[in-house]
Amino acid sequence: MIITLTTSKEPVYSEDANARRLGIGVGAFTPERLRYGGSI
């Protein structure tokens, strides 16, 4: 399980997507704000 709460402009997590991994991201209120990078 990955939970991120941020207003970062850079990805804070960049592992590839995985069907066995739950990702919850909160805090991006504009398209410029990022939580996840990679293939997520």
Secondary structure, DSSP 4 states (H G I P E B T S, - for coil): -EEEE---SS-SB-PPP-TT--EEEE---STT--SB-TT-
